[in-house]
Amino acid sequence: MKKMFCAAAWLLAAMAPAYATIFPLTLQNCGYTQTFAQPPQRVVALGQNTVEILLLLGLQDRVVASAFWPTRILPALAAQNRQIKTLTVEIPTLESVLAQSPDFVPAQLPLLLGPDSKVATREDFATVGINSYLSPGMCATHKKAGDLYGSRAALWDMRYLYQEIADFAALFNVPDRGDALIADFKQRERALRAEFSQRKQPLTFVFWFSSASPAADAYVGGKNSASGFIADVLGGRNAITTETEWPTVSWESIIAANPDVIVVSSLDRNRWALDKAEEKIAFLKRDPAVSQLEAVKQGRIVVMDGQAMNPTIRTLYGAEQVAAQLRTLGLK
């Protein structure tokens, strides 16, 4: 996996800011306008992506606790993360969050901070004087009945992530660090697109996140999700055509879609029977019908970190991870 930054970028990030944030600072985020009198001092970060952005910006001394971790921390951030209390790798309670005396609660998903959140709404935190923040990429979704994570009418891309990085960099008065991180991601995406744009026949992908059991439908990345973005970066397209962010799809439908490549997630959690990549691969190879897919017969199954299927900083890492395996398979 690539290093976080090149040496020049690290040097830039370590320099004194070229311009400083003027407080009080007013931020607009997902329809909310909030004013910060000073940079937050005690952050409870809900969601792996939120924590990893803050750590990449060198802000581990401001984060007192975190929650909701589908996979392990990026190895380069492990030392910083050890300083931070983990409330739970699943969904925390409001009481456990408030017990940390936070002055800022940013979150990765509406599930963790939204109208139907199992933790709290933004209004709940505002009532007790705590500012909050929701990942901008999630605000671009629209809800349908029974759809927990929403749907996307347009393909997710890194601009939402850059907005989040820029907002945090301004809020914590580290603008140069934000600029360096964004520049690094942009360069890496350009390199992948240039390499995989040479394919004459675009590849089709299915991104399988997990399943509750071998008999259950597959929980996959939707057409315009982060998975769709990865397929696009690699010169292909998502074989799943629904706009739902996280649809459950029957194996009959996946067989009909007949993808060129099946991407299976690697998850460190132990919530569902097929969370582990090796369990998914074993199912693909032993199921009488699924094993007849050309992608399975030809060994075109690749493994990707599960968090990369969420619209997060891990998404680009996931694209790089898949790209490396496509090269090995001769599918560049």
Helices and strands as residue ranges (DSSP letters): H 7-14, E 25-29, E 32-36, E 43-46, H 48-56, E 63-67, G 75-77, H 78-81, E 85-88, H 94-98, E 104-107, H 122-127, E 131-134, H 136-139, H 158-171, H 175-196, E 204-210, E 218-220, H 226-233, E 237-238, E 248-249, H 251-257, E 261-266, H 277-286, G 290-292, H 294-297, E 301-305, G 306-309, H 314-328
